[in-house]
Each structure stands twice: as structure tokens, then as C-alpha cells.
Amino acid sequence: MKQTPLFLFLVALAASAGKAADGCLECHAALGDTPSKLFLRDIHHANGIPCSGCHGGDATSSDMEQAMSTKAGFVGRPVGDSVSVVCARCHSSGEEMKHLHSSIPVGQFELLQQSVHGKRGTDGRSRIAQCTTCHGAHGIAAVNDPRSPVHPRNLVTTCSRCHSDATYMRSYNPALPVDQREKYMTSVHGKRNAAGDSRAAECASCHGSHDILPVKDVRSAVYPTNIPRTCAKCHSDAALMKAYGIPTDQYERYAKSVHGVALLERNDLGAPACNSCHGNHGATPPGVASISKVCGTCHALNSELFSASPHKKAFDALRVPECESCHGNHGIMAASAALIGTEEGTTCVRCHKDGSAAYVAAGTMRRMLDSLESEETRAKSLVEDAEQKGMEVSEAKFRLREIRQARLESRTTVHAFDQAKLTGVAAKGIAVAGWVSAEGERAIDDYYFRRVGLGVSTLIITILAVTLYLYIRRIEKADRRQKTTTT
Amino acid sequence: MKGIGQKLYHWLDERVHLDQLVEFMDKKSVPMHRGSIWYYFGGVSLFLFIVQVVTGILLLLYYKGSEQLAFESIQFLMSKVSFGWLVRSVHSWSANLFVLSAMIHMFSVFFERAYRFPRELTWLTGMFMFFLALGFGFSGYLLPWNELALFATKVGTEIVGVVPGIGKPLMILLRGGPEVSGATLSRFFGFHVAVLPGIFVVLLTIHLLLVQRQGMSYPLRKEEERESLKTIPFFPNFLLRDLLLWLVVLNVLAILAVFFPWELGRKADAFAPAPAGIRPEWYFLFMFQTLKVFPAKVWAIDGDVLGVGLFALAGILWTLVPFWDRKSRHGEKGRLLTWTGIGVVLYILVLTVIGWLA
């Protein structure tokens, strides 16, 4: 093996620093190959782990044949799954890590195997990702080292090496988008990250690192019901958010909101999580003018009616947030007629002054909604009462749905802020409610009529029976008298 | 008015010789003793059958025997037709009271040994009518085409299917296919309103003619003192007493129909999961409960097969009792048979109560 005096000096220096001499590195460095160059700044090298720690062989032998003999345990360049197995020899061993004075958790290999990246690759021979896929080889640096490919500032680039490669991604999941990086760069998180803020959320902040699971897996941190909690990890952290001047009560307010209750308590996956309004990779607060469009992705009709209403123009002119002004945002509650009207606490009186045409219209619309609601309550209670009495009111019960439908429709129509339109819808519901109530009343009347009828018929039958009984007694008495006379 | 009546009587008498019938009726008497009360249950059963026929015909005016319309037609009848609810409720209640009354009648005849010579045919026709009454109940239960009825019929017809050999073909014949479907409904409707009533009326006519021809049976213990036994004329005394009881039953029926109207439930859906609490009508409950608690295998025989087989055997033995109970033919009351009868009644009662509470 050809050795230069400089190299020998370096090795001697390393040995004098208390580290064991690495025969492999001595030769390979002399050859000037890239791995050995990179390894010199590898965290493993810094911690005294020689090349043979991963490649095997006898690092102490100066004879190349001996050093790289299979008898000495030389494995060469690990390929496929054996790469991660080599890493796991130390990283999954609590004893080894303790020996190296490392506080790195020891379960990464197992988590990686169970993750989406631990599935078999397209070649069918090895898993999709190995440790080196993200961490690199030979030049491995600590996660908090800015040179590391998994350092927060580099991670997006590392992940996008595969995830932005349409050809590569298509071979695994053709439906999976590949524009996450582009979207991320437009997000508040992405912009801060690009500006060098390593506390800003990157891929691993939401998806996890070794334990990444598909979005559809209920255990995934980005499964719909887990998203609010995932976002809250940072956004409810007062110390972290202080620097950004962002409030930290969004999660608490959301969890109590109509959306939060639906998603978190009823597990209704159709209910919106944080990303439904803010976006996910491109997360950013919706702008004032686009709120109705964002809400309109689910509440389409309300959004359409609002956009065509006189309020749209006024809200835009005043730069007032649309839906949010009346309904709120994170703590949004189930809408009720109480939002509209002229009473204290209603949203209309915040802008419309007493006596104005809009003020009067708000009062009229509220009365209309209230009448429909009270008519519905009355119809429902009459039908329930009749049903409890054992009366057949299935048709009336079925038509209760029409009233409910009219009530929901009227609440939607409110967003047009058109009194005539609302009156039309509400009147339809009130008319059906009138029919249902009449049916309920008729059934209840019928119930009492049946009892009276039963009383009358029972009385008639009883009188008949008593009369018959008396008649039988009379003829039997006569028979007995006749028999006595005969004898 | 009296003149017209007499003229009409003479007109009929000239043609059909009513005098002979009147003379027969005049001489006909009914013995009065401690067990005379049981004589009335035959009459009560007849009355309830008449109620069934009348209300059944009224229901027929509105009922549509198809999978798509059966449930809706009864819903319409109960909510829109004047007194439709009453007719249906009375029909359902009287069906149950009819089976109950027929059961009491059957057991009273059994314990009094009234089936003995020369009344074997009366017993046989009565037993066949009782089986037909169960058939009426089973077929009628499905007709509203509601959830409970569908699943109860599934279970009921499955039990028929376990009979070795003929079970499967019989089940398919009953269902009109491998599953309970609209075809089963049409079939059951046909059985309920045409086949069963046709046979029943023939048997009933024979049964009544035999009762009239042979008269009421005297209890065994009174056989030797028959001459000294008190009697009442069948006409009009016994008939009027019968009528009086019919009025009482009518009152009970009206009260039940108004206070406990027969529910319609939810429309049958073959794809829906079986609802909780499926059970047959109360008169099948003891058999249903027995099969439920029967072990899956008894020796090498399937539990269900053995259960159904034992019930069939018991039914045959019970039906043929006049032919193998020799003691009653000689005027003696066999204690073993009496205790067997008591055991049967207790078994039915206990298993029915357990099934009801389960």
C-alpha cells in the first residue's frame, strides 16, 4: 500500500488524539476517493467508529488482502436492506449507543420498517428507503448540523428528491401529487424556512421522520382526526409562537367548535380540519376576500348566495372578512336564527342602525325564521305525541323532513339577504308544518274518539249482555217452575 | 209481523221439512256439571273464527299482496281508511284469542276424554283445524311485510328445512324459492285467504255436524249417573249462554284493539341486519325456545332435526290419542295420560314464559 508522509502524519495525529488507527481510511484517503474524503467529516468518524464498523474487515491490518478478507468479516459495500441492518447494529442497540454516550433514540430502524417507506420497493428485493436514503453515507452529520440533509433547512430538498420526481412517484402512487415542495415554498412555513428559520414547520414536523405513515392510516399524524393535534404541537406552544405574535388558543377554540366536535368527537371525516381552510403544504391564512370561497368549498350554496348579495360589495369595500364577520373562525358554532335580527347580540346590529331599511329587513327575516322553527317544533311534538299514543302517523312523520329541509334551506337563503326570497322558502316550510300539525291533531283527536267510541260500544255490549243474562235467568226459572209443576 | 214470520216458516217447511230439525233441536240437551264451563270454548272458538272471516274480508278490500305494496296498503288502511285501524287490530287480536281458545278447547276435550268412542272423528277434525289455525297464524304473520315478520318467517321456514328428506323441498315450496322474498309473500297470501280457509270450512262443517249429531260428551266420571244428571235444553238455553259469552269476548276484543292497537313496525328489508328480539307468535314460542336450548348434536343426530322430529312425533301421538287410549274407551280415566297432559301444559307454559322473557 502506497502511503504518503502527510497521511502518515495525519494518522499519527489521530492516534495521538486517542482514537484507534483506521487502516482502511489510511489507504483510501491515500487513494483520494470520495467516500474517504467524506468520512473524515462524518459524525461516526468523529466518534471513533472506523470504516470496518460498517464494512467489516480488519482495520488494523496493513495487508490489504488480510484487511479486506471475508474471514475478517469484510462485507464490502452493503446493498439493499442490509444498509439499514448495518446501521441498526448500533442504532437499535441501547448498549452500543450508551457506550458511545449518545442520547439518540434506538427505535428508528423498527419505526422505519413499519412506516410507508419500509414497504417493499418496486424491485421487490429491498424496502423503499434505507437510512442512507435521507441521511446519506460517509458524510453523515448530526440532525442539528446544517450540513445534514435532514437538518430542518435541508429536509424539504431531501424529501423532494423523491417526492417531486413525477416519474419515480408514479411508480409507487400515481395519484400522489408531486407539487408539495412548490406549494410549501408559497406557504408561511416555507417562506420562513427558506429565510433560515429552522423552527418553521417542514415535512417532518407534520409527517414525522422514521415513522411516516400514509395519510389514510388512522395512526398517521396527518390523518384528518389527528391533524388539529399535529398543528397544535407548534401552534399551541406559547413559547414557540411568542416570537411570531400568533395566538395559541386556536386548538382549544376549534375543539369546541361545530367543526371540531364533528371531527374530533363524532369522527366525521367530512368535517374540516386545519388544512381544509388553511391548506396543507401551502398553509397560509386565507385572505379577507377569499374567505367565502374557502368556506364555500363545503358551504357552496351559502357562498354563491353571499357572492351575489349586496353584502359582498360592501364587505369588499370595507375590507371586512366575509363569513368570519358573522360566524367567527376557529371557534365557529352551529349557526342558528339567533345570529340574525335586531336584538342585542345579533350580528346585523353591528353595522345596521335602528330605523334603516336593512335593520327592518333583518327583523322581518328573523321573525320568519322563528315562525318556521316554532311551527316545526309544534308539528314535531304533535306527531310524537300521536305516535306515543299508538296512532299511525308515518306520513306526517315522513313529511317532518320536508319542514326540516325548508328550515335548512331558509338558513342558506339568508345568505342572499333578500327578504322576498327567504319568505318564499320559509312559507313553504310553514305550509307543510301546518299540514303535519293538522295530521297530528287529527290523530290525537282520533285517539280520544276511539276511547269514547270504545266506552259507548262497551256500554251497549254490556247492556246487551246483562239483558241476555236476565232473559236466560227468566226462562230457566220458568223451566224449573214448569218441571216442578209437572212432577 | 207474526203472520209474515209464520208464512215464511210454512213456506220453508213445505220445501225443506224444517219440522224435523225443530224437533231435533227441541230434544237436544246439554249436561250440566262441574266441567260444563269447558263446553263453551268450542263456541267461543267458532265466534272468533267468524270474527276472523268478517274482518279478514274487510282487510282484503284494501290489502295488496305484493312485496312493493303490502306494507304500504296496511299503512294506508290504518291511517286513511275509516275504522281500518280497528278492523286490523281486531283481526290480529282475534287471531291470537282464536288460537288460545282453540287450545283451551283442545286440552279440555283431552282431559275430559271427550275424544273417546264414538267421537274420534270430531277430535280428528278438531286437531286438523287446530293445525290449520297455526298455519293461519304463521302465514298471516308475514302479510304486513314488516321487519319482524320477514325474519320470523325466515327462522320458521328454516325450521321446516331441517326435516330430513322432505325438509328442503318443503321449505322451497313454502318460500317460493331459496329465500324469503316477494314470492313467499304471494304464496302465504294465497294460503291465508284461499287454501287454508277452504279446507278449514270443510273440516268445520264436519266438526259441527258431528257435534250436533252426537251431542255433548258426558264426563267419564258421570257416565254411570248419566240419567240423574241435570241438563239444559240446547235451544235456546245453551245457545243463549253461548251468545252471552260471545258478547263478553267481543267486549274484551274491543278493549284490546283500542288500548293495545296492533303495531305495524318497519317495512321489511331483506338486506337489513336482523332486528333484535325476533321471535315467532306466542303459540310457536315453546317450540322455538326448545330448539334454541336443544344441544347442537345429540349422539350423531343434529339437534334441530331431533327437536323437530320429537315435536312431529308428539303431534302425531297427540292427534291419534283416541285410537291408543284404550282405558277411556272402557270408561276409565288413565292417570298416566292425565299426568302426561298436565306435563304438556306445564311444558308449554314454562317454555313460552321463558321464550317471552328471553
Contacts between the chains, C-beta under 8 A, distances in Angstrom:
chain1	res1	chain2	res2	distance
A	390	B	260	7.9
A	390	B	261	4.9
A	390	B	263	7.4
A	392	B	75	6.7
A	392	B	78	4.2
A	392	B	79	4.2
A	392	B	85	6.5
A	392	B	264	6.8
A	393	B	79	7.1
A	394	B	75	5.9
A	394	B	79	7.0
A	394	B	264	8.0
A	395	B	75	7.9
A	395	B	79	6.5
A	450	B	86	7.7
A	450	B	258	5.2
A	451	B	258	6.6
A	453	B	258	7.7
A	454	B	254	5.8
A	454	B	255	6.7
A	454	B	258	4.3
A	454	B	259	7.9
A	457	B	254	5.8
A	458	B	251	5.6
A	458	B	254	6.3
A	458	B	255	6.9
A	461	B	247	5.4
A	461	B	250	5.8
A	461	B	251	4.8
A	461	B	254	7.3
A	462	B	251	6.7
A	464	B	247	5.7
A	465	B	244	5.8
A	465	B	247	4.2
A	465	B	248	6.2
A	465	B	251	7.5
A	468	B	240	6.3
A	468	B	243	6.2
A	468	B	244	4.8
A	468	B	247	6.7
A	469	B	244	5.8
A	471	B	240	7.0
A	472	B	237	6.7
A	472	B	240	5.0
A	472	B	241	6.2
A	472	B	244	6.7
A	475	B	236	7.1
A	475	B	237	6.7
A	475	B	240	7.7
A	476	B	232	7.2
A	476	B	237	6.3
A	479	B	232	7.8
A	479	B	233	7.6
A	479	B	237	7.5
